[in-house]
Amino acid sequence: MSITKTSFGEMSDGEKVYSYLLDNGNGLSAEILTYGGIIKNLYVTDKKGKKTDVVLGRDTLEDYLKNDGYLGALIGRHANRIARGQFELGGEKYSVGINEGHNSLHGGNVGFDQKVWSTKEKDAAEPSLELSIVSKDGEEGFPGKLDVTVTYTLTKENALKINYKAVSDKDTVVNMTNHSYFNLAGHASGTIDNQILQINSGFYTPNDNECMPTGEVLSVMGTPFDFRAPKPIGQDINSDFEQIEMFGGYDHNFAIAGRGYRKAAAAKCLENGITMEVYTDKPAMQLYTSNALPEGIYKGGERYNIHQAFCLETQYFPNAMAHSHYPSPILKKDEEYNFTTEYRFIVK
Ligand code: BGC
């Protein structure tokens, strides 16, 4: 195993950005940036021994600074949307950063994806990198000073494990995730239509035309949202089912069956034998099939197309503060937010 630190450029104020290459010595390596906690590359060795980079990304800090699409980024304080950026907590009304139409997306104007994180390399049997920031009281409109620590570990069992911890000095809301765009055939291999996906979920939340959950929680049965049995992601991606047609693919939240740390999903590329299993203790997960990747040049000069990747963003339900029947994203003063999501790779 090894951890290699290299310089990855500077922010406009001179702050240095680094890249950390973690290698578990067992066929899995990941390059993580201190800017946005971005997973820039994630290499899995396929069944023919070929090192395959399974995440979309960009080559330079300048490209990431354009901040289009949240590629690989660590998302906070609040993943996905808050309607009109408003919520009520403890009798107080809060307005948080509006950055998509009149709504707040992925933490507002300057979310955790745009921070330069402090790091600590962990000297253990498994390579591990701890990232931390302090988010000020009132930042992007959110109450409470929030101390955040996110740890990325490459386990011996070939998983990238992400542990999210946070403590606030006031009651607040927290919903962190990672926004990796996966393509198990390799980041530059075209669409993910033929990759097989299974999701442990019988219920999804339909959206209004702003991609905001309507509040309903509907059965997946007989709809394109039924991934209980594995099926190719592309099978129903062009369906005329209203919820699919409206977004040009999937951009929906699934309630994950069960509680506690459990398997949420599995995806497989039949050609190279790479399977990725997702484990989490979060209540839900967004399936986003990169329906509108921003223009621009990506890693290796690639121009990615729509449906070139899928995101499996473990989370609380979007806009959860507006719906009392959704699990609550409230973090009480001095209590610990502590969630873990694991992307485990199996090759056969
Ligand atoms: C959202 C999409 C959004 C994408 C990129 C996903 O988590 O659900 O609607 O376009 O992130 O920002």
Boltz pocket constraint, residues with backbone or C-beta under 6 A from the ligand:
constraints:
  - pocket:
      binder: B
      contacts: [[A, 69], [A, 70], [A, 80], [A, 211], [A, 251], [A, 252], [A, 286], [A, 288], [A, 313]]
      max_distance: 6.0
